[in-house]
Amino acid sequence: MMKMWGNWNINPWSYSYFEPSFLWLLCLLPIIGWLLFRKEFYRKADLPFSVPSFFQKRIENRSIVWVRRILILLKLSVFALFLFILAKPFRWKDMQIHPDNYAFGIDIMLAIDVSLSMQAKDFNPNRLQAAKNVAYEFIEQREGDRIGFVAYAGEAYSACPPTRDYVQLMSKIQEVNGFEMEQGTAIGTGLGTAVLQLKNDTLKSKVIILLTDGMNNAGQLSPLAAAELAKSKNICVYTIGIGSMGKALTPVVTPFGLNYEYQEVEIDEGTLKSIASQTGGMYFRATDQSSLSEIYERIDQMEKQKMADKMSQIDPPTTPNAFLNWLLFLVMLIFVMEFGLFTFQRNRG
């Protein structure tokens, strides 16, 4: 019972269901069918006229019994169709909604500070590697989202545009170390570069997770100007300040090479809070790897809840005509066969 004519396609695997629990009742079909056929097996044809048992048996086998058995199958089919209708079948391609829900995923850009200070050792083994490890965990938890990656220091570049190829994405993140980039912390440039990766996208649900451990001290684009650009594109920005409280063992460039010294951790939390507030996001402070993991987990849950809320506002579509057409056809067929059986018995009476 897959296709009939034209668009009468009721292949159940081509549909999704708003109330799939009704489909569990299909498990009752074999039991109901067994009871009905068992009852039919033990009954004799209800012939209102007297004929020899030999002829009665032949009449049963050749006409009435088989008609009744076909009727049982048709009634079971009608019962199954009713269950499918109660389960509210639909196909995404038939729904007139914007695809900004979890079934289609969202677009996420990870903007990660890779400047020299991210080599500080207040995280194990350092801030940058800790940020990478937590980013991997976050990526693995997402399903159906396109995720991209922007690396920034004194400059910024898109290391990986939004993609669902998470293996490639994590490979690009692993490759970045920041040593070959112009040094500094261009928060505005990093955010602006991430916005450019999303601005032409048709999805409404777009998110940037920006992580830094310092103050904006490079780049031509200010952080708040970049935030305004993100806001104009309906992009939500979550900001994360990474670094312990107080002092941290931080790399310093000297005439003799790279040394590590204890320096005060300075994060422009005011600017990061403004970026988040301006774009409808939230600011978080990560002082160790555990809190950083919790922040990404919280962002993950917040975005999933947003998608669930949007899905709950979608009105279920009407039952596809294919199901109704088949139901009407089977009901009419049952009516015709019942009427024919009744007429046959009456004419024999």
N, C-alpha and C positions, 0 to 999 in steps of 0.2 A: 504494500500500500504506500508507494512512494510518489508516483506521478499519475496524473490522469490526462487532462487536455490542457493545452495552453499553459497558464501559470498556476495550475492546480497542484503545486508542489508542496507536499506535507512531509518531506523527509525530516524526521524529528531532529537529526543531527545538524541540520542547517539552521536551527533556531536556538536562541537563548530563552530563558524563562524567568519571569519575575517571581513566580510562586512554584519553584521546582518540587516542593514537598508533596504536591498532589501526585506527582509521577510515581511516588512510592506505592500508591494504590494499584498501579499496574501489576504489582506482584500478586494481587488477588485474582487476576484473570485466569490463570491456570486452575485455581481452586473452583471458581465459579463455573468455568467451562466443564470441569470434571463432574461437578454436581449435576449440571444440566444434561450432559450427555449420559450420565448414569441413570438419571430419571427417564430419559428417552429410551434407553436400552431396555428398561423393564416394563415399559408401557406398550400397549398394542394400539394400532391405529384406531381412532375413534370413528369407526364406520357405522352409520345409523341404519344399515341394512344387513340382512342376514345372508351370508355367503359361506360356502364351505371353507374350512380353515386353510386348505391348500391354496385356494384363490386369494383368501384374505392375506396370507403370507406374501404371495407374489405381488399383490397390490401395495402392501406396506413397503416391500423392498424396492419396488420400482417407482413409487411416486411419493406417497405421503411421508414416509419415514425420511427420505432424502430431503424433501422440502423442509421438514422440521429441523433437520440437522443444519441445513444451510441457513435457516432463520436464526438458529442459535449462534452461528458464526457471525452473522450480520449484527445481531444484538450485542455480542461481545465487542465487535468493532465500534459500534456506536458508543458503548460504555468507555472504551479507550479514547475515542475522540473527545468525549465530554471531559475526561481527565486532562487531556492536552489543552483544551480550551480553558479549564479552570487554572491550569499552570501559567496562563497568560504568555503564550509564545510571541516572540518578536525577533526581528533581525536588525542588527545595528544599521545596515545600509538603508533600511526602510524608515528609520527614525529621523524626524526633522529636528535634530538638536545639534548644538555646536559641540564638536568633539573634545571638550575640555573636561574630561572625566577620567577616572582611573583606568577605564577600559582602553583608552587611547594613550594614556600616560601624559606626563608633563615634560617640559624642557627645563633642565637644570644646568647651570654653569658653576663650576667650582673655580673661584679666583683665589689662588694661593700665593702668598708672599714667599718668595724664594731668595730674598736678600741675604747678605752675609750673616746678619744677626740671627737668622733662622737656624744657624748652626750652633746656637747656644745650647749648653748641656743641662739646663734645668729640666729637660724632658729626656727620656731614654730612647735612643742614644743622643738625639738632639731634637729640636723643635720641628725641623722640616721632616725628618723621617717619621716622627710621631704623627704629624699631620697627614703624611702619605698613608700610614698604616690605618688610621681612622677613616680616611677617605675610601680606602679599599673596602672596609667593612660597610660603609654607607652605600657604596655602589652595589655591593652584592645583595643588599636588602631591597633594592628597588626592582620593580618589574614593569616593563613596558615603557619606561621613561627614556628620553634621549638625554644623555649627560655629556657635557663638554668640559674642557679644562683650559684655564688661562693662567699662565705663570707671569708674575711681575716682580720687579725689584725697582731699579731706577728707570726702567722701561717695562713694556709689557708685550706679550705676544700670545696668540691663540695656539696652544700646543695641540689641541684636539677639538674640532668643532663638535656640536651636539651629535651623539651617536648612540645606537643601541648595541654596538659592538663593545661590550664592557672589557673584553680581553685586551683589545687594542687601546682602549682608554687607560686602563691601569698600566699598560706598558709605557704609554707616553708620560704618565705621572711619574713612574719609576725612573725614567731617563733624566728628568730635570734635576739639576743640582744648584743652579743659580750662579756658579762661579764665572761662567762665560758672559754673563749679562752685566750691563752697566749697573753699578751699585747705587743704592738709595732705596727709598720706599715711596713709590708713586701710587698711592692708594687710588687717587682719582683716575689715573691712566689705566690701572688694572681693572677698576670697576667699569670704566667706559668701554674698554676692549671687550669685556664680557657682555655688556649691553649690545654692542654691535653684532655679536654672534646670535642674538635673539630677536633683534628688532624687526626683522623681516619675516619672522615666523608667524603662522596663522593661528597657532594655539594661544588661547587666552592665559592659560596657566603657565607662567614662566617665573623661574626662581633663580636667584644668584646667591651662593654662599661664599662670602668674602672673608678670608682669614688673613690676619696680619699680626705682627708683634711690635709694631713701632708707630712712629709719627709720619705724617705725609711730609716729605722733604724733597720731592722730585716730581718731574712731569709738568706738562702745560695745563692739564685739566684738573681743576680742584675737586676734592671728594664730593662736596655738596652740589657742584654743577653736574657731576656724573650721576649723583642720586636723583637730581631733577630730571635728567635724561631717562633714567630707569623708570621713574614715576610716569613720565609721559608715554612710555611703552607698556604700561601695566605690568611692570616687573617687580616682584617682591624680593627685597634684599635682606638676607640674614647676615649679620656681621659677627665675627668672632675675634676677640682679642686673646692671643695666646702668649703666655709667659707667667712665671711665678711672681709672687709678691716680693718686693724688696730687690735684692741683687741676685744676679745670675752669672755663671761663668760664660762669658761671651767672647767670640773671636774678634781680634783687633789686628788691623794691618799695621805692621811696623817696618822700618827700613830693613829689618833682618828676617822678614817673613811674617807668618801668621802666628800670633800668640793669643792665649786665652787669659782674660782678666775678668775679675768680678766687677760688673757694672750695674747701675740702677736700671731696672726694667721700666721703660717708659712707653706706655700705650696711649694713644689719643682716644680715650674712651668716649669723650664728649662728641667727637666727630663721628665715631662709629655708631653711637646711639642715635645721632641725628639722621644718619643715612638710613638706619633701620626704621626709625619713626616716620621719616618722609615717604618711605616706599611701602609701608604696611608690614614690615618685617619685625625682627626682634634682635637685640644685642645680647651676646653671651660672653662671659669671661672664662677662659680655660686656664687653670693654674697647674694642671698636671694631666697626664694622659687619660686617667680615669674620667675626669670632668670633661675632657674633650670628647671622649667616646659618648658620654651621656648627652652632650650638646647635640651631636650629630643624630643620635637616637631620638632625641626630642624633636628635632627638625623633621626627621623622617616621619614620626607619628603625627605631627601637626599637619604636614602636607597630605598624608593619607586621610586624615580626618576631614580636611577641606574637600577632598575628592568624594568622600563618602557622603558628606552633607549635600554636595551638588547632585549626586546620584539620587538621593532621597527626594529631591525636589522634581525629579523627572516623572511626569505622568506616564503610567504604563500605556502603550499603544493599544489600539483596538485589535481584536483577534483577527489574524490574517484571513482573507477571504477563502484561501485554499481550504482551511479547516472547516469553515462554514459550508462551503460548496460540497465537500465530501460528506459532511454530516447530513445535509439536506438530501443528497443523492441516496445515501444508505437508508435514511428514514423512509423515503418514498419507495425504495425497493422493498423494504420490509412490509410497508403498507400494501403494495401490489401483491406480494407473495401471500400475505395473510388473507387478503381479499380473494385471491385465486383459490387458496386452500378452502376457505369458507364456501365459495361458490361450488367447488368440486363436490364437497360433502353434501351440500344442499341439493344439488342436481341428482345425486345418487340416492337421496332420501325418498 
